[in-house]
């Protein structure tokens, strides 16, 4: 099968879960013998040389807010950065196109691909259709309603999508699928939940025998991920509980300063590759205190594949992945509930071990092979619709 994949970033120059999932999908499809071409901001793993910024940018004359507004205006209404490659796309003559994240490439990419009459699968990894921040989270709080700027840009994105003749949509969770369905209605041929491929393979044999009980946190160190809750949680835990914090973000300095006197706390920075596997194998429980309505959680599925049960916020799509058999569902804002859950796990290691085994068993039923097969089935459905 000849497949065209479009994504804003692509490994090795990708940190987000969506871009990593796009890269894994392409990798596995190629291993299965399919011909896949990738269009992205980055070619051959090397970042493109960009034009020098205008003098006023370098001198800081324009504020960060103005630059942000300019970016979003170009992203939502400006010409797609892939427009210059439209003739190359035609020469490729792909049977199907798979679009992932477009922020940075320009949402008129939808319009560009639709004009080429290629059956297209779009994976929405976040709230890109309705939120400029992609998360419906602003200034440390959930967005209770859609802001005017998000409403206007949302209208444009949906308008571009309506140019497709044959389009399918998939999302990593039922929660997000319902959200997208409310917006697009009957325009798409189908909207399905798709389990994204993950970087770590499920353990074949589970075993854990440690001297210490260790909890971990991995992700952006900001308010949306609930990193600020660690400031209240960690000081109220027994010193015998070890804590490993992996990631970068705006709260990193605050966390390091506040927890500097804690000998049981270790900061690991950004983890990838082998260090990612080492992180999961070094902890007993993962904390995911997200404050936004997560539409998926790559780190939760990765942790579970390594036999690590997760304590997660009872919010968004997280309850689709975690239940009481494989982890704990906790109120996202009540730090006392998180402290109690961690203390309870520390006092009942047999329960933690039971949940760990259940995690590995569950991960094996949702493996990468099944994920890619589901993806291929969606491609075939779209191709059949074109040929009908």
Secondary structure, DSSP 4 states (H G I P E B T S, - for coil): -EEEEE-S--TTS--SHHHHHHHHHHHHHHHTT-EEEEE-SEETTEEPPPPPPPHHHHTT-S-HHHHHHHHHHHHHHS--TTGGGHHHHHHHT-SEEEE---TTT-TTHHHHHHHTT--EEEEE-SSTTT-TTSSSEETTEE-SS--HHHHHHHHHHHHHHTT-SSEEEEESSHHHHHHHHHHHGGGSSEEEE-----SSPPPSS-----SSEEEEEES--STTTTGGGHHHHGGGS-TTEEEEEE--STTHHHHHHHTTT-TTEEEEES--THHHHHHHHT-SEEEE---S--S--HHHHHHHHTT-EEEEESSTTHHHH--TTTEEEE-SS-HHHHHHHHHHHHH-HHHHHHHHHHHHHHHHHS-HHHHHHHHHHHHHHHHHHHH-
